[in-house]
Each structure stands twice: as structure tokens, then as C-alpha cells.
Amino acid sequence: MNKVDKWRVFPRLMLVSFIIITYICISWYLAFPTQHTQVCDPKILIHLVDKEYTDARVKDLACTNGEVIGRPHGYTFLISTIIGTLGLVFNFYVNSGPRRGDPRGES
């Protein structure tokens, strides 16, 4: 058991597994599709159609790009929390080893 403590197997396994979980969560989050919406003014549309513009020209003149529909805000908070927790896990890993002068750290 002294070799396991000296090599810090369990803290390293915990750190590696948390890094893998973080990677999987970020990949899942980035896989959400984003959609762009267009907002069209109906008054301008009617006016341009009455003047017999082509459909493509009417769309170019009367419609503007609206908001982007993408990743839900609750999931953004979740991913931010997971990434922030990664720093804490790394801190626990760094501080989990034996201290200087600790008899466990001597060979």
C-alpha cells in the first residue's frame, strides 16, 4: 500500500477521469445547433410586392437578421461550473501528496 500512496494512483485516476468527463461535457455542449432567425417587416413586404419586385429582392430589402437561437443558458451555467470545478480538482491533486518532512514521503 505504501507504493500506491507514494505513486498517488488514486488522485491521478480521479484527475484523469474528471478531465475526461469535462471533455465529454464540453463536446456535448458544443454539439447544440445554432439557428439564425430573420425578422421581416410586413408593411415593407406588402409595399415591395405591390411594386412587383422579385421575391429574392423583396426578402433582401424587407428582412433583417434577428437573434441567434443556440445553446440554452442553463447549460452554459452548467458547463461554466464544471470548468471551474476542474481547477479545484487540480488543486486537490496537487495538495494530496506528502508534505516535506512527512515520514510517508521518505523511501
MODAZI-V631397 format. One record per pair of residues at least 24 apart in sequence whose ideal C-beta (glycine too) atoms are under 7 Angstrom apart, sorted by the first residue. I is the first residue (numbers start at 1). J is the second residue. D is the distance in Angstrom with one decimal. If there is no record, write none. Layout:
{{I;J;D} {I;J;D}}
//
This chain:
{{5;104;6.3} {8;96;6.5} {8;97;5.9} {11;93;4.9} {11;96;4.5} {15;89;6.2} {15;90;6.7} {15;93;4.6} {18;86;6.5} {18;89;4.8} {22;82;5.6} {22;83;6.7} {22;86;5.4} {25;79;6.2} {25;82;5.4} {26;79;6.3} {29;71;6.4} {29;75;5.9} {29;79;4.9} {32;70;6.2} {32;71;4.5} {34;68;5.6} {34;69;6.9} {34;70;3.7} {35;69;4.5} {36;65;5.9} {36;68;5.6} {37;66;4.0} {37;67;5.9} {37;69;6.5} {38;63;4.7} {38;64;7.0} {38;65;6.2} {38;66;6.0} {39;63;6.7} {39;64;5.6} {39;66;4.2}}
//
